[in-house]
Amino acid sequence: MTVLALRDVTIRIAGRPLLENASMTLDPGRKIGLVGRNGAGKSTLLKAIAGELQVDGGEIFIAARARMGRVKQEAPASDDNLLETVLAADTERASLLKEAETCHEPTRIGEIHDRLIAIGADAAPSRAAMVLAGLGFDSAAQMRSVREFSGGWRMRLSLAGALFQEPDLLLLDEPTNHLDLEATIWLEAWLAKFSGACVVVSHDRGLLERCVDQIAHLDRGKITTYSGNFSEFVRLRAERAVQLAAANTRILAERAHMQDFVDRFRAKASKARQAQSRLKQLEKMPQVESLIEDHVTRFSFPEPDKAPPPILSLRRAVAGYGNNVILSGLDFRLDQDDRIALLGANGNGKSTFAKLIAGRMEPLSGEVIRAPRLRIGYFAQHQAEELYPEGTPLTHMQEALPAATVQQCRSQLARFGLDAERVNTKIKECSGGEKARLLLALTTREAPHLLILDEPTNHLDIDARDALVKALADYGGAVILISHDPHLVGLVADQLWLVGNGTVSKFEGDLEDYRAQLGDRTRPAAKEAPGKAGEERRGKAVARAAAAPLRARAKEIEARLQRLELEGKLIEKRLSDPTTYAKHSAQDIAWAKRKQASIAKETAGLEEEWLEVQGKLEPA
């Protein structure tokens, strides 16, 4: 039985075709990730499936009596508390309870109670509370009215209502955009256990890796489905491109051979019949399928000069607002090669810590010591609201760099894919992804030694997120990252700092350890398994805890080796350039050679330590 079927669906917006004769089916229990570039029509398709948009051709079939759940753009402000709002999302339960209050017919009363038992109405409040808790609403917050919460938190409330319904068909459009890492991890676990069918539009690679079993790629008005998760989709698509290239090469060679025969013999009477025959064969040959790929996304950060270590230190610093202390006991140092991700639920103080480091707020007590001439770039999503709607990316960059030429401003914007056409687009007409690129360009315009990124990927598609990862890998400065994207955190950070309980502490372990810790924290307490099974579980937990520092050290070594390799290549390139010896003094050349030898020595030592750590990890 099919829950959802698209049959030759065509959708046009302002005369422009988004979909043309697109087809797709979804069976019960299957979860499909809908992917494609920004503007391809993913959100529009979800609206059409939900019945909010009329299709221009074909049909969308939804199984009879299938319950559909969809996240609204925002929960409307009301005086109802969060728990009541989520419970009301199950309209059948709410309707039955209301009818039960006024119904006096014995037969109907029995039917109502039977149905309430069947849908688990008694357990609904506890189930709603669990969903809200997973999305970051504690028991006190669940009793507060909806109007007390901001738009981002209301989006979470809408998501809670959709999940609580446990529908037969769930439609999710970028569900992780307003979630922190903890809530994202909880949502992944929830979707993995969800028994209904689901269509999810997401640029979150981790979600697409762990929670879907099919990928639907929306490209040039068509939908192509692939079995498996996102990694499998990438592999199959790459294989298809190779096969298509080989087929195209063969077809082009055959066409060229036939065309050559026609051109040579068409004018000769003795060969005219054969030439005419070849012409007909040429017309019947398959057309070469387009291999034109979308423009490859690339980002690049300006390279900072070296700052004296440490670039920043905190000494007994306390952060807060007025008399309200948010974080205390902050004692840290930052070096230019540090890559740190801040973990912790929303509201624990991650953004406060970032503002303290960035100099956007002063400590209530203690010290924040910065290296001389330290440059810090601070990216935060709320900065998009400060852009002038009538301005353009170019005018914003010119204002930020008043001494720069127009070409220099264009070059900085081009580092983040804002080409000649897009730099003159008014901000009010820019997409969320284009605004995010502009903010990245503005943040890095002065080649900062330290880059603070607070949720940089919310409006970036998958290709742009990958481009950001690669740019950060090549960047020569320090990074402090706040992100709900586990894929980004895993690839960028080599240190995890946990923000919670009014302070910041280093987390000894990697992201998988943190994921496991969250799972243990949210899982209901259970009696220890008796006998051998219980001992085995305890043994694994002890081994995992013992191995966490080793895994963390291995990641630190790997990150340091990557940076040493990059630094070594830069010095080697400089020393192999003949102009270097003409431009620089003998002392500079000697320093470069000493640095090259130092890098080689440190690399050898780290490689030896890495092998030793791996040797200890294997038995652990």
Buried (B, 14 or more C-beta within 10 A) or exposed (E): EBBBBBBEBBBBEEEEBBBBBBBBBBEBEBBBBBBBBBEBBBBBBBBBBBEEBEBBBBEBEBBEEBBBBBBBEBBEEEEBBBBBBBBBBBEEBBEBBEEBEEBEEEEEEEBBEEBBEEBEBEEBEEBBBBBBBBBBBEEEBBEEBBEEBEEEBBBBBBBBBBBBBBBBBBBBBBBBBBBBBBBBBBBBBBBEEBEBBBBBBBBBBBBBBBBBBBBBBBBEBEBBBBEBBBEBBBEBBEEEEEEBEEEBEEBEEBBEEBEEBBEEBBEEEEBEEBBEEBBEEBEEEEEEEEEEEEEEBBBBBBEBEEBEEBBBBBEEBBBBEEEEBBBBEBEBEBEBBBBBBBBBBBBBBBBBBBBBBBEBBEBBEBEBEBBEEBBBBBBBBEBBEEBEEEBBBBBBBBEBBEEBEEEBBBBBBBBBBBEEEBBEBEBEEBBBBBBBBBBBBBBBBBBBBBBBBBBBBBBBBBBBBBBBBBBBBEBBBBBBBBBBBBBBBBBBBBBBBBBBEBBBEEBBBBBEBBBBBBEEEBEEEEEEEEEEEEEEEEEEEEEBBEBBEBBBBBBBBEBBBBBBEEBBEEBEEBEEEEEBEEEEEEEEBEEBEEEBEEBEEBBEEBEEEBEEBEEEEEEE
